[in-house]
Amino acid sequence: MIEPPDTGQSPAEIRRTALYLTLAQVPEGKVVSYGQLAEMAGLGRAARWVGRTLSQLPADTSLPWHRVLGAGGRISLPVGSTSGDEQRARLRMEGVSILNNRVDIQRHGWRPVEHSG
């Protein structure tokens, strides 16, 4: 069995790094669900863990956390909350339309396979 290189990172740090690297690739104007992001990062069915982890990002992060939504394009953060209002504003600035607290996944969903090669 081939051992992965020792990066000095704990398994939790490795998971977080995989999540952040994947999130950083979500292009402007596109969105992913928590579950989709977990799967793309190789974390399996870890949607709730993704949500918890993203909620702990520092306020000045450059990661596009606002592009991650609940299942079916639902915006999970409450209307009127600071982060919820910021998420909606950022998405609208990127041309993402929001109707009834949902984003049209058919139109704005990121499917990286279609954009490769």
SEDO-99652 format. One record per atom (N, C-alpha, C): residue number from 0; residue in one letter; atom name; x, y negated, z negated. Coordinates in pm, whole numbers. Atoms other than C-alpha are relative to their C-alpha. Layout:
BEGIN
+-----+------+------+--------+--------+--------+
:  nr : rest : atom :     xx :     yy :     zz :
+-----+------+------+--------+--------+--------+
: NUM :    A :   CA :      X :      Y :      Z :
...
+-----+------+------+--------+--------+--------+
end
This chain:
BEGIN
+-----+------+------+--------+--------+--------+
:  nr : rest : atom :     xx :     yy :     zz :
+-----+------+------+--------+--------+--------+
:   0 :    M :    N :     83 :    119 :      0 :
:   0 :    M :   CA :      0 :      0 :      0 :
:   0 :    M :    C :     88 :   -126 :      0 :
:   1 :    I :    N :    -78 :    124 :     -8 :
:   1 :    I :   CA :    131 :   -343 :     91 :
:   1 :    I :    C :    -53 :    -99 :   -103 :
:   2 :    E :    N :     39 :     98 :    102 :
:   2 :    E :   CA :    128 :   -589 :   -196 :
:   2 :    E :    C :     -3 :   -139 :     62 :
:   3 :    P :    N :     -1 :    139 :    -49 :
:   3 :    P :   CA :     24 :   -946 :   -117 :
:   3 :    P :    C :    116 :    -76 :    -64 :
:   4 :    P :    N :   -111 :     74 :     59 :
:   4 :    P :   CA :    301 :  -1198 :   -173 :
:   4 :    P :    C :    -42 :    -60 :   -135 :
:   5 :    D :    N :     31 :     54 :    133 :
:   5 :    D :   CA :    321 :  -1314 :   -534 :
:   5 :    D :    C :      5 :   -152 :      8 :
:   6 :    T :    N :      8 :    146 :    -10 :
:   6 :    T :   CA :    200 :  -1673 :   -520 :
:   6 :    T :    C :      1 :    -63 :   -139 :
:   7 :    G :    N :      3 :     52 :    135 :
:   7 :    G :   CA :    197 :  -1703 :   -897 :
:   7 :    G :    C :   -139 :    -48 :    -40 :
:   8 :    Q :    N :    137 :     43 :     28 :
:   8 :    Q :   CA :   -177 :  -1768 :   -880 :
:   8 :    Q :    C :    -79 :    114 :    -64 :
:   9 :    S :    N :     89 :   -100 :     59 :
:   9 :    S :   CA :   -432 :  -1590 :  -1095 :
:   9 :    S :    C :   -107 :     36 :    102 :
:  10 :    P :    N :    109 :    -34 :    -92 :
:  10 :    P :   CA :   -718 :  -1408 :   -919 :
:  10 :    P :    C :   -104 :   -112 :     12 :
:  11 :    A :    N :     97 :    110 :     -4 :
:  11 :    A :   CA :   -947 :  -1699 :  -1014 :
:  11 :    A :    C :     52 :   -114 :     88 :
:  12 :    E :    N :    -58 :    107 :    -81 :
:  12 :    E :   CA :   -708 :  -1950 :   -857 :
:  12 :    E :    C :      1 :     39 :    148 :
:  13 :    I :    N :     -1 :    -47 :   -138 :
:  13 :    I :   CA :   -680 :  -1737 :   -543 :
:  13 :    I :    C :   -140 :    -15 :     61 :
:  14 :    R :    N :    139 :     15 :    -48 :
:  14 :    R :   CA :  -1062 :  -1730 :   -512 :
:  14 :    R :    C :    -32 :   -147 :     27 :
:  15 :    R :    N :     27 :    143 :    -15 :
:  15 :    R :   CA :  -1082 :  -2106 :   -564 :
:  15 :    R :    C :     71 :    -56 :    123 :
:  16 :    T :    N :    -77 :     46 :   -115 :
:  16 :    T :   CA :   -808 :  -2168 :   -306 :
:  16 :    T :    C :    -67 :     43 :    130 :
:  17 :    A :    N :     69 :    -50 :   -119 :
:  17 :    A :   CA :   -989 :  -1950 :    -50 :
:  17 :    A :    C :   -125 :    -83 :     27 :
:  18 :    L :    N :    122 :     81 :    -13 :
:  18 :    L :   CA :  -1310 :  -2144 :   -117 :
:  18 :    L :    C :     34 :   -139 :     54 :
:  19 :    Y :    N :    -35 :    137 :    -41 :
:  19 :    Y :   CA :  -1143 :  -2485 :    -82 :
:  19 :    Y :    C :     52 :     -5 :    144 :
:  20 :    L :    N :    -53 :     -2 :   -136 :
:  20 :    L :   CA :   -955 :  -2390 :    236 :
:  20 :    L :    C :   -113 :     17 :    102 :
:  21 :    T :    N :    113 :    -22 :    -90 :
:  21 :    T :   CA :  -1279 :  -2267 :    394 :
:  21 :    T :    C :    -88 :   -125 :      7 :
:  22 :    L :    N :     83 :    121 :      5 :
:  22 :    L :   CA :  -1479 :  -2570 :    281 :
:  22 :    L :    C :     64 :   -114 :     80 :
:  23 :    A :    N :    -70 :    108 :    -70 :
:  23 :    A :   CA :  -1214 :  -2803 :    424 :
:  23 :    A :    C :    -18 :      9 :    152 :
:  24 :    Q :    N :     15 :    -19 :   -145 :
:  24 :    Q :   CA :  -1285 :  -2658 :    771 :
:  24 :    Q :    C :   -139 :    -37 :     52 :
:  25 :    V :    N :    137 :     30 :    -44 :
:  25 :    V :   CA :  -1658 :  -2746 :    778 :
:  25 :    V :    C :      3 :   -138 :     66 :
:  26 :    P :    N :    -13 :    126 :    -71 :
:  26 :    P :   CA :  -1675 :  -3018 :   1045 :
:  26 :    P :    C :   -108 :   -102 :    -36 :
:  27 :    E :    N :     94 :    111 :     22 :
:  27 :    E :   CA :  -1845 :  -3355 :   1010 :
:  27 :    E :    C :   -128 :     27 :     79 :
:  28 :    G :    N :    129 :    -18 :    -67 :
:  28 :    G :   CA :  -2215 :  -3337 :   1092 :
:  28 :    G :    C :    -51 :    143 :     -3 :
:  29 :    K :    N :     42 :   -140 :     11 :
:  29 :    K :   CA :  -2235 :  -2964 :   1014 :
:  29 :    K :    C :    -16 :     37 :   -148 :
:  30 :    V :    N :     22 :    -45 :    138 :
:  30 :    V :   CA :  -2355 :  -2782 :    702 :
:  30 :    V :    C :      8 :    152 :     -8 :
:  31 :    V :    N :      1 :   -144 :     28 :
:  31 :    V :   CA :  -2322 :  -2437 :    545 :
:  31 :    V :    C :    -76 :     21 :   -131 :
:  32 :    S :    N :     64 :    -31 :    128 :
:  32 :    S :   CA :  -2510 :  -2263 :    266 :
:  32 :    S :    C :    106 :     49 :    -97 :
:  33 :    Y :    N :    -93 :    -51 :    102 :
:  33 :    Y :   CA :  -2344 :  -2165 :    -61 :
:  33 :    Y :    C :     40 :    144 :     33 :
:  34 :    G :    N :    -26 :   -140 :    -30 :
:  34 :    G :   CA :  -2377 :  -1798 :     37 :
:  34 :    G :    C :     86 :     18 :    124 :
:  35 :    Q :    N :    -78 :     -8 :   -124 :
:  35 :    Q :   CA :  -2240 :  -1851 :    388 :
:  35 :    Q :    C :    145 :    -40 :    -27 :
:  36 :    L :    N :   -135 :     44 :     33 :
:  36 :    L :   CA :  -1941 :  -2040 :    249 :
:  36 :    L :    C :     75 :    109 :    -77 :
:  37 :    A :    N :    -63 :   -108 :     76 :
:  37 :    A :   CA :  -1871 :  -1759 :      1 :
:  37 :    A :    C :     43 :    113 :     93 :
:  38 :    E :    N :    -32 :   -109 :    -93 :
:  38 :    E :   CA :  -1885 :  -1500 :    278 :
:  38 :    E :    C :    117 :    -37 :     91 :
:  39 :    M :    N :   -106 :     43 :    -91 :
:  39 :    M :   CA :  -1664 :  -1701 :    515 :
:  39 :    M :    C :    135 :     -6 :    -72 :
:  40 :    A :    N :   -125 :      8 :     78 :
:  40 :    A :   CA :  -1407 :  -1743 :    234 :
:  40 :    A :    C :     45 :    138 :    -46 :
:  41 :    G :    N :    -37 :   -135 :     39 :
:  41 :    G :   CA :  -1401 :  -1365 :    185 :
:  41 :    G :    C :    -35 :     33 :   -144 :
:  42 :    L :    N :     36 :    -18 :    141 :
:  42 :    L :   CA :  -1570 :  -1383 :   -154 :
:  42 :    L :    C :   -128 :     80 :    -18 :
:  43 :    G :    N :    121 :    -81 :     11 :
:  43 :    G :   CA :  -1871 :  -1168 :    -73 :
:  43 :    G :    C :   -123 :    -81 :    -36 :
:  44 :    R :    N :    126 :     63 :     36 :
:  44 :    R :   CA :  -2205 :  -1252 :   -227 :
:  44 :    R :    C :     18 :    -82 :   -128 :
:  45 :    A :    N :    -35 :     80 :    118 :
:  45 :    A :   CA :  -2087 :  -1528 :   -460 :
:  45 :    A :    C :    -58 :   -141 :      9 :
:  46 :    A :    N :     60 :    133 :    -21 :
:  46 :    A :   CA :  -2326 :  -1814 :   -378 :
:  46 :    A :    C :     -5 :    -80 :   -130 :
:  47 :    R :    N :     12 :     75 :    127 :
:  47 :    R :   CA :  -2384 :  -1906 :   -743 :
:  47 :    R :    C :    136 :    -44 :    -51 :
:  48 :    W :    N :   -136 :     37 :     41 :
:  48 :    W :   CA :  -2012 :  -1899 :   -819 :
:  48 :    W :    C :     48 :   -120 :     81 :
:  49 :    V :    N :    -38 :    113 :    -86 :
:  49 :    V :   CA :  -1955 :  -2132 :   -521 :
:  49 :    V :    C :    -64 :   -128 :    -52 :
:  50 :    G :    N :     71 :    118 :     51 :
:  50 :    G :   CA :  -2219 :  -2372 :   -654 :
:  50 :    G :    C :     62 :    -52 :   -129 :
:  51 :    R :    N :    -62 :     40 :    127 :
:  51 :    R :   CA :  -2068 :  -2372 :  -1003 :
:  51 :    R :    C :    138 :    -61 :     23 :
:  52 :    T :    N :   -136 :     47 :    -25 :
:  52 :    T :   CA :  -1716 :  -2417 :   -869 :
:  52 :    T :    C :     -1 :   -139 :     64 :
:  53 :    L :    N :      8 :    130 :    -66 :
:  53 :    L :   CA :  -1814 :  -2706 :   -642 :
:  53 :    L :    C :    -48 :   -108 :    -97 :
:  54 :    S :    N :     49 :    100 :     96 :
:  54 :    S :   CA :  -1994 :  -2876 :   -931 :
:  54 :    S :    C :    112 :    -49 :    -92 :
:  55 :    Q :    N :   -113 :     38 :     86 :
:  55 :    Q :   CA :  -1658 :  -2890 :  -1111 :
:  55 :    Q :    C :    110 :    -74 :     75 :
:  56 :    L :    N :   -102 :     74 :    -76 :
:  56 :    L :   CA :  -1469 :  -3070 :   -833 :
:  56 :    L :    C :     18 :   -139 :    -61 :
:  57 :    P :    N :    -20 :    137 :     49 :
:  57 :    P :   CA :  -1308 :  -3399 :   -938 :
:  57 :    P :    C :    -76 :   -100 :     87 :
:  58 :    A :    N :     81 :    100 :    -70 :
:  58 :    A :   CA :  -1503 :  -3711 :   -840 :
:  58 :    A :    C :     71 :    -53 :    125 :
:  59 :    D :    N :    -74 :     58 :   -114 :
:  59 :    D :   CA :  -1226 :  -3826 :   -604 :
:  59 :    D :    C :     45 :    104 :    102 :
:  60 :    T :    N :    -40 :   -105 :    -94 :
:  60 :    T :   CA :  -1201 :  -3499 :   -410 :
:  60 :    T :    C :    -24 :    -42 :    144 :
:  61 :    S :    N :     20 :     29 :   -142 :
:  61 :    S :   CA :  -1158 :  -3523 :    -35 :
:  61 :    S :    C :    -72 :    116 :     69 :
:  62 :    L :    N :     72 :   -113 :    -58 :
:  62 :    L :   CA :  -1332 :  -3187 :     16 :
:  62 :    L :    C :   -144 :    -40 :     33 :
:  63 :    P :    N :    136 :     38 :    -41 :
:  63 :    P :   CA :  -1665 :  -3218 :    203 :
:  63 :    P :    C :   -108 :     81 :    -71 :
:  64 :    W :    N :     97 :    -75 :     81 :
:  64 :    W :   CA :  -1877 :  -3073 :    -81 :
:  64 :    W :    C :   -143 :    -29 :     41 :
:  65 :    H :    N :    136 :     41 :    -36 :
:  65 :    H :   CA :  -2178 :  -3261 :     51 :
:  65 :    H :    C :    -55 :     80 :    119 :
:  66 :    R :    N :     45 :    -81 :   -115 :
:  66 :    R :   CA :  -2193 :  -3026 :    353 :
:  66 :    R :    C :    -46 :    139 :    -40 :
:  67 :    V :    N :     42 :   -132 :     49 :
:  67 :    V :   CA :  -2286 :  -2727 :    134 :
:  67 :    V :    C :   -140 :    -12 :    -59 :
:  68 :    L :    N :    141 :      7 :     37 :
:  68 :    L :   CA :  -2657 :  -2661 :     88 :
:  68 :    L :    C :    -50 :    133 :    -53 :
:  69 :    G :    N :     65 :   -123 :     43 :
:  69 :    G :   CA :  -2890 :  -2409 :    -67 :
:  69 :    G :    C :    -51 :     78 :    120 :
:  70 :    A :    N :     52 :    -86 :   -106 :
:  70 :    A :   CA :  -3044 :  -2127 :    133 :
:  70 :    A :    C :   -107 :    -73 :     82 :
:  71 :    G :    N :    100 :     60 :    -87 :
:  71 :    G :   CA :  -3250 :  -2236 :    431 :
:  71 :    G :    C :     18 :   -149 :     20 :
:  72 :    G :    N :    -26 :    143 :    -22 :
:  72 :    G :   CA :  -3090 :  -2581 :    438 :
:  72 :    G :    C :    -53 :    -90 :   -110 :
:  73 :    R :    N :     57 :     79 :    110 :
:  73 :    R :   CA :  -3238 :  -2691 :    106 :
:  73 :    R :    C :    110 :    -74 :    -76 :
:  74 :    I :    N :    -94 :     77 :     81 :
:  74 :    I :   CA :  -3058 :  -2970 :    -77 :
:  74 :    I :    C :    -29 :     31 :   -146 :
:  75 :    S :    N :     20 :    -48 :    137 :
:  75 :    S :   CA :  -3009 :  -2833 :   -427 :
:  75 :    S :    C :      4 :   -112 :   -104 :
:  76 :    L :    N :    -15 :    107 :     99 :
:  76 :    L :   CA :  -2912 :  -3155 :   -601 :
:  76 :    L :    C :   -127 :    -86 :     -4 :
:  77 :    P :    N :    127 :     72 :     12 :
:  77 :    P :   CA :  -3212 :  -3349 :   -737 :
:  77 :    P :    C :      3 :   -140 :     60 :
:  78 :    V :    N :     17 :    137 :    -49 :
:  78 :    V :   CA :  -3338 :  -3664 :   -568 :
:  78 :    V :    C :      8 :    -91 :   -121 :
:  79 :    G :    N :    -11 :     93 :    112 :
:  79 :    G :   CA :  -3247 :  -3959 :   -787 :
:  79 :    G :    C :    123 :     24 :    -85 :
:  80 :    S :    N :   -125 :    -23 :     74 :
:  80 :    S :   CA :  -2935 :  -3794 :   -930 :
:  80 :    S :    C :    114 :    -66 :     78 :
:  81 :    T :    N :   -112 :     68 :    -65 :
:  81 :    T :   CA :  -2605 :  -3968 :   -857 :
:  81 :    T :    C :     59 :     86 :    110 :
:  82 :    S :    N :    -62 :    -87 :   -101 :
:  82 :    S :   CA :  -2454 :  -3669 :   -677 :
:  82 :    S :    C :    -98 :     35 :    111 :
:  83 :    G :    N :    100 :    -30 :   -101 :
:  83 :    G :   CA :  -2780 :  -3586 :   -500 :
:  83 :    G :    C :    -17 :   -114 :     99 :
:  84 :    D :    N :     13 :    118 :    -88 :
:  84 :    D :   CA :  -2817 :  -3940 :   -366 :
:  84 :    D :    C :    124 :    -16 :     86 :
:  85 :    E :    N :   -124 :     11 :    -77 :
:  85 :    E :   CA :  -2452 :  -3941 :   -262 :
:  85 :    E :    C :      4 :    104 :    111 :
:  86 :    Q :    N :      1 :   -106 :   -101 :
:  86 :    Q :   CA :  -2493 :  -3608 :    -81 :
:  86 :    Q :    C :    -89 :    -40 :    117 :
:  87 :    R :    N :     93 :     40 :   -107 :
:  87 :    R :   CA :  -2796 :  -3734 :    114 :
:  87 :    R :    C :     57 :   -114 :     83 :
:  88 :    A :    N :    -58 :    115 :    -72 :
:  88 :    A :   CA :  -2621 :  -4062 :    202 :
:  88 :    A :    C :    115 :     44 :     91 :
:  89 :    R :    N :   -113 :    -47 :    -80 :
:  89 :    R :   CA :  -2305 :  -3884 :    321 :
:  89 :    R :    C :    -48 :     80 :    122 :
:  90 :    L :    N :     51 :    -80 :   -112 :
:  90 :    L :   CA :  -2501 :  -3637 :    534 :
:  90 :    L :    C :    -63 :    -90 :    105 :
:  91 :    R :    N :     63 :     91 :    -97 :
:  91 :    R :   CA :  -2706 :  -3916 :    693 :
:  91 :    R :    C :    105 :    -79 :     78 :
:  92 :    M :    N :   -108 :     74 :    -68 :
:  92 :    M :   CA :  -2385 :  -4110 :    770 :
:  92 :    M :    C :     66 :     86 :    108 :
:  93 :    E :    N :    -58 :    -92 :    -98 :
:  93 :    E :   CA :  -2265 :  -3800 :    959 :
:  93 :    E :    C :   -101 :     40 :    107 :
:  94 :    G :    N :    100 :    -29 :   -102 :
:  94 :    G :   CA :  -2585 :  -3790 :   1163 :
:  94 :    G :    C :    -86 :    122 :    -30 :
:  95 :    V :    N :     81 :   -116 :     38 :
:  95 :    V :   CA :  -2748 :  -3503 :    973 :
:  95 :    V :    C :   -137 :    -50 :    -46 :
:  96 :    S :    N :    134 :     44 :     39 :
:  96 :    S :   CA :  -3124 :  -3546 :    952 :
:  96 :    S :    C :    -53 :     86 :   -113 :
:  97 :    I :    N :     56 :    -67 :    117 :
:  97 :    I :   CA :  -3298 :  -3459 :    627 :
:  97 :    I :    C :   -150 :    -26 :      0 :
:  98 :    L :    N :    146 :     12 :      3 :
:  98 :    L :   CA :  -3671 :  -3390 :    617 :
:  98 :    L :    C :    -53 :     89 :   -111 :
:  99 :    N :    N :     54 :    -75 :    114 :
:  99 :    N :   CA :  -3858 :  -3283 :    303 :
:  99 :    N :    C :    110 :     72 :    -79 :
: 100 :    N :    N :   -112 :    -53 :     80 :
: 100 :    N :   CA :  -3527 :  -3230 :    122 :
: 100 :    N :    C :     68 :    120 :     66 :
: 101 :    R :    N :    -65 :   -109 :    -74 :
: 101 :    R :   CA :  -3410 :  -2987 :    392 :
: 101 :    R :    C :     72 :    -54 :    123 :
: 102 :    V :    N :    -74 :     29 :   -122 :
: 102 :    V :   CA :  -3160 :  -2995 :    674 :
: 102 :    V :    C :    -33 :    111 :    100 :
: 103 :    D :    N :     30 :    -98 :   -105 :
: 103 :    D :   CA :  -3242 :  -2822 :   1004 :
: 103 :    D :    C :    127 :     82 :     29 :
: 104 :    I :    N :   -119 :    -87 :    -14 :
: 104 :    I :   CA :  -2995 :  -2530 :    997 :
: 104 :    I :    C :     24 :     36 :    147 :
: 105 :    Q :    N :    -18 :    -32 :   -142 :
: 105 :    Q :   CA :  -3060 :  -2445 :   1363 :
: 105 :    Q :    C :     80 :   -110 :     69 :
: 106 :    R :    N :    -63 :    114 :    -66 :
: 106 :    R :   CA :  -2945 :  -2792 :   1459 :
: 106 :    R :    C :    135 :    -35 :    -61 :
: 107 :    H :    N :   -120 :     50 :     68 :
: 107 :    H :   CA :  -2680 :  -2872 :   1197 :
: 107 :    H :    C :     85 :    109 :    -64 :
: 108 :    G :    N :    -76 :   -107 :     64 :
: 108 :    G :   CA :  -2564 :  -2531 :   1072 :
: 108 :    G :    C :    132 :     26 :     71 :
: 109 :    W :    N :   -133 :    -27 :    -56 :
: 109 :    W :   CA :  -2196 :  -2453 :   1123 :
: 109 :    W :    C :     16 :    150 :     20 :
: 110 :    R :    N :    -27 :   -140 :    -34 :
: 110 :    R :   CA :  -2126 :  -2126 :   1301 :
: 110 :    R :    C :    137 :      3 :     67 :
: 111 :    P :    N :   -137 :     12 :    -52 :
: 111 :    P :   CA :  -1747 :  -2120 :   1342 :
: 111 :    P :    C :     32 :     93 :    114 :
: 112 :    V :    N :    -28 :    -95 :   -107 :
: 112 :    V :   CA :  -1750 :  -1815 :   1570 :
: 112 :    V :    C :    -30 :    -62 :    135 :
: 113 :    E :    N :     39 :     62 :   -128 :
: 113 :    E :   CA :  -1926 :  -2019 :   1840 :
: 113 :    E :    C :     98 :   -108 :     43 :
: 114 :    H :    N :    -89 :    109 :    -35 :
: 114 :    H :   CA :  -1662 :  -2291 :   1824 :
: 114 :    H :    C :    143 :     45 :     29 :
: 115 :    S :    N :   -137 :    -46 :    -20 :
: 115 :    S :   CA :  -1357 :  -2071 :   1860 :
: 115 :    S :    C :     24 :     35 :    148 :
: 116 :    G :    N :    -48 :    -38 :   -132 :
: 116 :    G :   CA :  -1159 :  -2016 :   2181 :
: 116 :    G :    C :    -92 :    -36 :    105 :
+-----+------+------+--------+--------+--------+
end
